[in-house]
Amino acid sequence: MTTSASTPRLRITLYWYLAVLVSTALSAPPSLHPGLATVIDAGALLCVSLAVLGRIWCSVYIAGRKDADLVTEGPYSLCRHPLYSLSMLGGLGLGAATHSLVLSLATLALLVGLFSRAATAEERYLAGRHGAAFERYRDATPRFLPSRLRHALAESIAIQPRVLWKAFVDGSAFLLLYVLVVAARDAAGSGVLPTLFGLP
């Protein structure tokens, strides 16, 4: 595995998601009204699906351009760090899939901390590389949460199939993790796995 500035963050999120999976499997799921559980499950799946599709959309725009160009079209016209925003949305969906408020909030807090730190470092780099152009973009575009839904589309984009394929693989891994979390929760709820503790 090649090492980059994002490697420690990726390892932390991987270990955290594994901890969420194990915690879900070994804890008694909270008792929820069936209607509420259905709403939470639908919301969790929606968050994860939007995160996966959105990250693929971002990859189309950023692939091969991240270090050379200041990308301000597509998802990058909505906010400065859409990949991070979508990762947080997906993490919230995975947390919600556990039906545990503790795991949901802890996941979101961890991701907000990690991505805020990463965004600060990236913006420092972009400001040094692109100067006034980045400052104008930063002043006009929110960091994580879009302030509008209308976005600027590029006339054309050169797509790098290898990078796009990686986005599909990453998305598939995220969906697989969602399925595993739901399966672990259901197995714990049905008594297939031993219950070691309870999480609200």
N, C-alpha and C positions, 0 to 999 in steps of 0.2 A: 504494500500500500504506500503510495507516494505521500510525502508529508507536505502540508501547506498550512497557511495561517488558520484555515478552517478545521484542520484535523482534530485539535483538542476539543473544539465545540461539537464536532460530529461524534466523537467518542463519548463525550458526556451525555449527549442526547440518546445515543444508542444504549448506554448503560442505564439511563433513567427509564427508557421505554421497556427494557428488560425487567427492571425493578417493578414498574407498573404492572407488567404482565404477571410476574410472580406474586405480587401483592394481591392482584385480582383473583388469582387462582387459589390462594390460601386464606382469603378472608371471607367472612360471611357477607354476602351482598345485602345492602340496605333493603328493608321492606318498603316497596313503593306500590302505590295504587297502579293497577295494570294500565289504565289510561295514561297516567303520567309517565310510566316506563316506556310506553309506545312513543309518546311525544319526544322523550329524551333520546330514545334510540333513533328516531327519524332525524332529529337535529344533529346527533353525532355523525350519522352516515352522511348527511348533507355537508357538514363541516369538512369531513375527510374527503369527500368527493370533490368539493370545490377547491380544496387545497391541492389535490392531485392534478386536476384539470388546469388550475391557475398556474401551478408551477411549470407545467408543460408549456403553457402560453408564454410565461416569462422566459423560458429557455429558448423559445423561437427568437425572441428579441435580443437576448443577451449573449447567445452562443457565439464564442469567438470574438466578441466585441468588448467584453467586460473591462479588460485592461487597456485597450487602445482608445475606445470612444466613450463619450458621455452619452449614454442611452437615455432618451427622454420621451420615447414614443411608447405606444401600447400600454402595458401595465405600468410602465415607468412614468407615464404622464399622470397616473392616478396617485401614486405615492413613490417615494424615493427607494423604498426597499420592499417591493411587493413579494419577493421570494421569502423574506423573513416574515412578512405579515401573513402570508399563506401558510407557512410552517407553523406559526402560532395558532392559526385557525384550525389546522389539522391536529395539532397537539391538544387543543381544547376539545375537539371531537373525540380523540382517543381517550382523554380523561373522562368525558361524559359517558362514553361507552362502558366504562367500569361501573357506572351508577354511584360512584363515590364522590361526594363533594370535596373531600380532602385530597384525593388523587387528582381531581380536575383542577382545583385551585393551585396545588403544588406544581402540577405540570405547566400551567399557564405562567406562574411566577418564575419558574426556572427558565422557560423559554424567553420571556420578556427580558430577564436579566442577561441571558447569553446573547440575544440578538441586539439588545440595546448597546452592549459593549462592542459587538462586531460592527454595528452600523456606525458607531462613533469612529472606529478605526478606519473603516472604508471611506467615510466622508472626509477624514483628514487626508487620506491619500488622494481622493478625487479633487479636493480643493488645491492641493499642491500640484496636481497634474493639469487641471483644467482652469484654474484660477477664477476669473470673473464669470466665465460661463457656468461653472458649477455654483457659484454664489447666487446667480440669478435663478438657476433651477432650484436650489435649496430654498430660496426665499418664496418661490411660487408654488412649491410642491410639498405637501405634508410628508412626514417621515414614514409613518406606518399606516395610519388610517386615512383612506381617501376622503376628501372633502366634497367630491363630486363623482358622478358616475360616467359622465362623458369623457372619453379618452381620445387621444390623437393616434391615428393609425399611420404606420409608415407606408409609403407608396410601394416599396418592395423591400424584401429582406433576403439576404443570402443565408440559407439554412445549412447548418452542418449536421448531416445525418448522425454522426457518431455522438454528438452532444445531445441531439434530440432523442436518440435511443437511450442514452443514460437517464434522461428525464423520465422516459417511460418505465425504465427499470426501477428508478427511485420511487415513482408513483405506485408501481406494483408492490414494492416492499411495504409502502405505507398502507396500502389496502390489505395486504396480508397481515400486517400487524393489527389492523382493526379487526379482522376476522378472528385472529388468535385471542385478542382481548375479549371479544364477545363470547367465544367458545370457552375461555377460562372462567368468565363470569357465570355462564350457564352451568358449567361443570361444578363450580363451587356451590351454586344455588341448588343443584340437584343432589348434592351429597356425594358425588363421585370422587371429589378430592377432599382431603381432611381440612377442616376449618381450624386455623391456628389463632386467629384474632378477628376483630371486627373493625370496620372502617365506616364512619358516617359518610 
